[in-house]
Amino acid sequence: MSEKPAATAGDGFGLRFTFPLMLGTSLNPVNSSMLATGLAGIAADFHLGPGPAASLVSVLYLCSAVMQPTMGKLAAIFGPRKIFLSGVAILLAGGVMGAIAPGFQILLLSRALIGIGSSACYPASMSLVRRRAEQLKTGVPSAVLGNFSIASQIVAVLGLPLGGVLAGAFGWRALFLVNVPLAAFALVFAAKNVEKDPPAKASGVKESLASVDPVGIVLFALSVVCLLQFLNDLDHPAWPLGTVAPVTLAALIWWERRTASPLIDVRSLARNPALRRTYIRQMLVGLGVYASMYSLTQWLEGSAGYSSFQAGLIMLPMSGVSMVLARLVSTRGWVRWPLLTGNFALVGGGLLMLTAHERSPLILVLLTTGVLGFPNGLCNFANQTTLFVQTSADEVGVAAGLFRTFGYIGAIFSSSVISLSFGDHVTDAGFHRMGWIVLALGALTVLTTLFDHTIPTTVSQDNDSDTATEGTLR
């Protein structure tokens, strides 16, 4: 009989176990948004233009997109607790380095370390949650997955105002230094409350290196970086990068089919069309949500005449609706209908964008942001839970990392879509073009959900219950 983990005594998925994991997974999105308020000060201190300063944002996105599945692979090999703690330690070092950086190159390295370290937290946390669910013989812990989704939404919303307060009161270096106490807290509490990994199988350096699949990691990195850099600016396409991306992707598939321990098990992915559809849905929803959110804020300020402060307040219904809905459906284990509802709401948000103009009443604008909160709150949780059901325990780390990577692709692509729609000036016509795009994306997600019968209707949090469920752990 296996020994019950100490951290589960009396609390199962209690806060002692889940809180440090939620904090760790939140450090990536909060660092993504928080730095925006400090870019002007960084550019002034290091005598930079807006382009070089903005590279501090893109380097974190690129490192995150590459490292999320890589860290999931390392978690499967060396243990998720070790990778979680190592990632948080790397993030802590990046925060210290950024706070004392004497030059811009060191600051850039600091952001890369923050991106790499924070990328370990989500896939490792998903692996830890999966491991505990199987140890406790429970079903899918939908409430726990909902908490992860809500935590990420909260910090994404708070990132900008928090960054503004810190940068205004203490200067931009506080945006890096704030990672130190947060990472230290997550490090200490996870070390204390998350059970240790089982002993790793003894292997030499050569075997360990082969199991990590360094060639696969390099090819995956080249594919993702080239693709994201190409998608980031379709106004001035970097065609060489657009050509390299499919070549390196083909090389990655060829290599992964032949190596004994692939980073991405393409054979398994080929046999799992349901998982591929989940990735596509996540990318489409991410593109639709980010495109609508960022185009709406630009339109509010550039065409409708609202101040940046007023625009921020107008966007609050989106955040509030997202968090309330994610809590509602996660505590009940609902999956399929929330996903469909979020997809149809994306269509509705596109329709509302088509009706808006510079003299639209405030109530219409608030209704639009509220409706757009539905896909943001419902789809992320539902797709995440579907992925949890569609993957086995040893695959969930890499699968969760790829889930985040597809979300990053949608987020980064949205900037080019907005740029192409608006052109040189923010106008009602450009906003209406964005409305058609959001509507089309919503329609695609509706179709990918309606005809996908592998999506569970509900997931049970207790396999011993008499409640019927279509979601099980494989």
Secondary structure by P-SEA (a helix, b strand, c coil): ccccccccccccccccccaaaaaaaaaaaaaaccccccaaaaaaaacccccccaaaaaaaaaaaaacaaaaaaaaaaccaaaaaaaaaaaaaaaaaaaaccccaaaaaaaaaaaaaaaaacaaaaaaaaaaaaaaaccccaaaaaaaaaaaaaaaaaaaaaaaaaaaacccaaaaaaaaaaaaaaaaaaaacccccccccccccaaaaaaaaaaaaaaaaaaaaaaaaaaaccccccaaaaaaaaaaaaaaaaaaaacccccccaaaaaaacaaaaaaaaaaaaaaaaaaaaaaaaaaaaaccccccaaaaaaaaaaaaaaaaaaaaaaaaacccaaaaaaaaaaaaaaaaaaaaccccccaaaaaaaaaaaaaaaccaaaaaaaaaaaaccccaaaaaaaaaaaaaaaaaaaaaaaaaaaacccccaaaaaaaaaaaaaaaaaaaaaaaaccccccccccccccccccccccc
